[in-house]
Amino acid sequence: MKRTAIIGGGIAGLSAAFYLEKARRSGAEIEWTLFERSNRLGGVIKTEHRDGFVLEAGPDSFLTIKPDGAQLCRDLGIGDQLIGSNDAERKTYILVKDRLVPMPDGLQFMVPTRVWPMVTTPLFSWRAKLGMAAEFLGLRGAGRQCQHEDESVADFVQRHFGRQMVERVAEPLLAGVYGGNADNLSVHAVLPRFVEMEREHGSLVRASLHSLRQTQKKAAKGNGTGTGAHPQPLFTSLRNGVQQMVDALVSQLPEGSLRLDQERISLRRAGSQWQVNTAGEKFDAVVLAVPAQASAALVEPIQPKLAPLLRKISYTSSAAVVLAYDRAELPPGHGILVPASEGRTMLACTFVHNKFQHRAPEGAALLRCFISSARVPNLSDYSDEVLQTMMQNELKEILGLSSTPRFIRVFRWACALPQYQTGHLERVAEMETLLHELPGLHIAGNSLYGIGIPDCIRSARKAVDEITSSVLQPAAV
């Protein structure tokens, strides 16, 4: 019987437990126990329901293009609860000199793929637009395409499209995802596809246009109409909120294997096994599904070279201020991004009721403002009341929104988002080498390979596949 300890009860730890339990029920000789420090499961995934509004304290969705999130939901039997974002109404505004400027059509993340919207948009100066044309012609941007050293996202984008693209698009987009700074984030870790595009085509514009043509050809061939298939939504969520996924996971796991309020967890080697001192039990494998700093503290007595590498992964803290309105006059679209150059506290504001269905009563509005310690270093010093007032003031100044909210909720997450800084993948490779010296020890979650829900699930499945590879019965394969 192979026994596994899972440390951490967020989406990665719960996913590992689910797939281990699935293997056990299929005949694998496996036992597992999950240890969670707090008194609840789900980590940063938390949904509240109030007066017909669906409030997300953490992530409100996941990228549809990454399949692991939707696949887990189907495996849980809640695939029919998946909902896509309302992309027909998707419009994002960038705040530029206190004016809301729509992100132009055809701008794929930061790569222009349509000429006329880029020519006419007031988002960029004519000098910046000429620089984008030069990128398409191969006159800028490809200076490092044959080199393999890492660089920051800001440096990468600036080489191709200039500083204005960094400040007005790349920085606010990435701040809304990572809660960090494009000047520090690793392009190899955060935008690996763009690095590949540069390597293959030199110009990111030419690469994107080539990819778009290939996608259209495949879609047209697939449906036989020549008009292309209906595109999949950019984001996916669940009808009753993302916590529906967590609730489904917990409902399918044996209660006796879930141990909450485990405040003092330590790890040590016991011959060829692992001992979790909280329980005093020995295990053949351990899945660390906790933030990098917590993993570092656990492995330091065992592998002192691994702990400093984990500690090099810094984190930002965040706050989400959710405001519910019975009625609010807002521009159409999904929300606004606020560049750091605007001097605002808010990084972004999502018009939740427009982004997804089933999030607010008919005619009502639900807004979610995002704040990060990357922009407000002393974020933890601000009271909930101060944050509420700050967001209401900024919404009034930016959107002209002076209505009194029906209610406001503030959600806080300390050390929520890892920062994949320049050189991250090189450090990960070094960690993987050290982990090979510790048979049975696995790291899952958002510390190493991606911060989104599908990334966490994929890392958990990888750990489970390695654990079960030697014990699966033929009937279960």
N, C-alpha and C positions, 0 to 999 in steps of 0.2 A: 504493500500500500504506500503510495507516494503522497506525502503530506506537504501542503503549500500554505505559507502564511502570506496574506495580503495586508500590507500596511498602508492605510489610507482609504477612505470611503467616498471619494469623489467619483466622477464618471469613469475614470480609468480603473480605479479599484473595483467598482461595482461591475464594470464590463468584464474584468478579469475573473471575478467571482462567477458571473453568469456563464461565461464560456467554459470555465472549469466544471461548474455544476452540470452543464449540458454534456460535457465529455463523461462525467461520472455516471449520469443517467443513461449514457449510451454504452456503458460497460467498462470504462476505464477504471483501473484501481487507483482512485484518487480521493483524497480528502482535502478540504481547505477550510481556513478560518480567516476572517477579515477583522482587522483591528483598526478602530477609528478613535482618534483622540477626543473629538467633540461628542455632543449628544444627538447629532443628526447626521444623516447620510445625504450625499449629493454635492458636497463641496460648494463651489460658487454657483451651482445651479439651484435656483430657488424661485418659485412662482407663488404669488399671492393673488387671491380673488377678492374684489371688494366692489360692491354696488354695480356689478355687471362689467367691471374693468378687470383686465388680466395684466398684472404687474410683474415684470421680470426684474428680479434683483441682480441677476448676472446675465449670461448670454441669452439673447432672445431668439437665436436661430443658429443654423450652421450652413456652410457653403454646400449647395446642392451638388456641385461638381465633384466633391469628395464623397465617395459612396458609403463609407463605413457608418455614418450616422443613420442614414435611412435604412441600411441593411440591418443594423441592430434593432431598429424599430420593427422591421418585418420579422426578425427572429423572435421578438418579444410578442408578436401577434397584434401590434398596434399600428401596422402599416397603413391602415385605413384612416388613422388619425393625423397623418402627415398633411401639411398644407404648405403651399408655395407662396412666396412673396408676390404682391400685386405689381408685377413689373410693367404692366400696361400704364400704370400711374407713376412709375418710378421717375423722379426728377430730384436731383440733389443740387443744392445751392452752396456756393462758396462765398463766405463773407470777405469782401475786398473793399477796404476803405469805407467800412460801415454800410456797404451796399450788398444786397444779395444778388449774386451773379449765377445763373444756371450753369451747371457743368455742360459743356457742349456735347451734342450727339456725336457718337463715333469715337469718343475719348475712352479707350479701354484701359482702365486704371490710369495710366499716364501717357498712353501711346495714341496719337491721333490717327484715325483710320478713314476720316471723311474730310474732304477739302473745304467745302463751303461753310460748314459750321465752325471750323477753325478760323477761317478768314473773317467771319462776321462776329465772333464772340468778343465781348469786352473783357474777358477773363485775362487775356494776355496782351502785352504790348506788341506793336508791329515788329520790333526788334526780336522779341521772343518767337513770333510767328515765322520770321525769316530763318531763325535758327532751327525750327522744326522742319522747314523745307530743306535746309542744308543737311539735316540728319537723314532724310529720305534719300537724298542724292549721294549719301555716303561721304559727305564732306566734314562730318564731325561725329564723335561718339565712339568710334571703333578702335581707338588708340591702344586699348589694352585687351582686345578680344582674344589674342593668342596667349595671354598670360593667365596664370592660375591663381595668383595671390588674391586674397579677399580685399574688398573695399566697402566703404559704407554705402547705404542706399542713396544718400544725398549726393555723394561723389559720382556714383554711377549715373543717376538721373541727370545731374548737371552736365556730365560729359556729353550726354545725348541731346538734351533739350534746354539746358540753361538753368540758371538759379531760380527764375520765376516759376518754372514747373515744379521745382523742389518745394518752394515756399507756399505756392497756392494749391498744389494738388497732392504731390507725394507725401509731404509732411502731415497735412491734416488727415489724409486717408489712413496713413499708417498709425498716426496718433489715435485715431478712432478704433483701430484694431489692437494695437500693442500697448497703447497708453504710453508710448515712448518717443524717442527722437530719431528722425531719419539720419541725422549726422553720426549716430552711434551704431545703428542697426546694420547687421551684415547682409549684403546683397546676396551672397551665396546661400545663406540660411533662410532669408525672408523672401527673396524673389529668384529662386533657382531657375525657373522657366525663362526669365528675362536674360539671365546669364547665358543660357543655352541658345536663346534666340540671337544674342549678339555674336556668339561663337560661330553660329551657322550662317548668319546673314549679314553681320556687321550692323546694318540698320535695323532698329527695332520696328520702325514703321513698315519697312518692306517685309519683315518677318511676320508681323501681325496681319498684314494684307494677304500674305501667302496662306497663313493659317485660316483666315476667314474664308478664302476661296475654297480651300480643301474641305472645310466644314460644310459649306453650302453645297458642294458637289456630292458629298456623302449623304447629306440630308435629302437632296433631290433624288438621288439614286435609291435611297431607302424607301421613300414613299411613292416613287414612280410618277410624281406629278410634275417634276421639274421646277417646283416653286419653293421647295425646302420645307422641312418639318417644323412644327411649332417649337420654338426654343424652350428649354427647360428653365424654370425660375432660378434666379440667382441665389436666393436663400430658401431654406426649408425650416419650418417649425412644426409644432403640434397644436392641434385645435385648442386644447386647454392649457397651453403653455409648455415650456421645455421640461418642467418638473414632471410632466406626465411620463417622460422617459425614465426618470429616476424611480417614480412610484411603480412603474411596471417592472423594473429590474428588482426592486426590493420585494415585490409581491411574489416573485418566482424564485426567491432564495430562501433556504431554511433559516428560520429566525435564530436557531441555536448556533449558527456559524457566524453571526454578525455580532461583534462585541464593541459596544460604544463606550464612551467615557473612559477610554484607555489613555490616561494623561501621561503616564510614565512608561514609555516604550523604549526598550533598548535592544540591541542586537549583538550577538557574539557567536563565534564559531564554537561548535561542540563536535570535535572530530570531523567527520565528513558532513555533518548536519549543521543546522542553524537553530539557535535558541532565542526565542523572543521572551525576554525576562519578565515582561508583564504577566505572561501566562506560565512561564517556567516550562514550556513545552518545546519539543524539538521538531524541526521541520526539514524536509529534504530540499525545499525551494522557498525563496522569498521574492515577492514582487513589491518593490518600493514604489508606491503610487502617491507620493507626497512631494511638496515643493523641493527644489534642489537644496535649499538650506537645511531642511529637515533630513533629507537623505544624507547630506554631508555629516551631520551630527551622528547619525546611526552607523555610518561606515568608517568613521575616523579611527576607532580603536582596531578595526579589522584591516583596512587598507588606507594608511595615512596619505598615500600619494593621490588617491581618488578624491578625498574630501576637499582639498584646495581647488581642484578643478570644478567641482560642483559649486563651491562658494563663489567662483568667478561669475556665475550666472546671477546677475542682479535682477531685482523685481521692482515693479512700480505698484503702488497702492492706488485704489480708485474709489470713486463714489458715483452712484447713480441717483439723480434727483428726478423722481417721477411725479408729474403733475397731471391731475385729471380735471377736465373742464366739462361742464354741461354743454357749453357751446363756445367755439373760438373761431375767429376769422384768421385763417392761415393761408399761405400760398399753396397751390397744389404740389404734391410730391411727397417724398419720403423723409425729407429733413435737410439739415444744414451742417456744413463743416466749417470750423472756425480756425484758420491758420494762427500760429503763434504770433505772427507779426501784427495781428489785430489787437493784441494786448488784453484779451478777454480771459476769464477763468474757464469758461466752457470750451471743451474740445469739439463737441458735436451735440446736436439735438435731433432725435428721431421723432417723426410724426407717426407714432406707433399705430394709430387707428387707420392710417393710410397704407402702411407697409404690409400689414396682415389683416385678414378678416378675423372676426370673433374676438376682438381685443377691447372694444368699447361699445356701449349702447348706441343705438341709432342716433345720429346727429351730434354725439359727444366727441370729445377730442382727448387723446392721451399722448402726452409728450414725455420723453425721457432724455434728460441732459446728462452728459458724461463729463466727469472731472478726473484728472490724473495727477499723481504726485510728481510726474515729470514736468508739469507746468506749474503746479502748486506744491512746492517741496514740503511745506508745513501743513499739508492737507489734514492730517489727524488733529491739528490744533483747532480747526474750525468746528463749531457746534453744528448740529443739524439745523437749528434755527437760522444761523448765519448763512449756511449753504442755500437754504430755501430762499432767503431774501436776495442773495446774490443772483441766483438763477432767475427769479422773477424780475429783477431789475434788468438783467441782460436780455431776457426775452422781450421785455417792453421796449428796450432800446433797439434791438435787432429786428423784431417782428411787429412792433407796435402792439403787443399783446398786453392789454391792461385789465382783462377780465380776472375776477377772483376765482382761483381754483376751487373745485369742490373739495379736494383734499390733496395733500402732498406727502410723499413718502421718500425717505432718504435711506439708501442701502450703501453700506461700506464694505470694502474688501481690502484687507491688509495683505501686502505681498501677493497680489492676484495674478499679475502678468509678467512672465519672464521676458527678459530683454536679450535677444540673440545678437550680441554685439559682435563687431568685426573679429574674425578668427574663431567664431563659434564652432563651425564644423570641424576645424582642426582639433579643438579641445574635445569635441565629442568623440572623434576618432581615437584620441589618446585615452579617453575614459573607456571606450569599448575594449581596448587592449588590456586595460587593468581589470575590467569585468571578466574577461576570459580566464583570469587567474583566480576567480572566485566562483567556482561551479555552483549553479543553482541560484545565483543572485541576479535579479532582473530589475531594470528601471523602466517604469511606465509613467504616463502622464504628459504634461506639457513642458517638461524641463529641457528636453533634448531635440525632439523631432517635429514640433509643431504645436501651436497653442490652441487650436480649435477643438471642438467636440469630436469631429471625425478623427483628428490626429491622435487624441487621447485614446479613443476606442481602438484605433489601429495599433497603437503601441501596446495596449493590453492584449490584443489578440496575438500579436507577435510573441509576447512573453508566454502566453498560454500554449501556443503551438510548440514552443521550445520545451516547455515543461511536459506536455502530453506526448511528445513524439516517441518516447521510449516506453509508454505504458498503454497506449491505445490498443484495444482488442481488435482483431480483424473485422468483427461485425460492425465496429464503429467507424471504420475507415471509409 
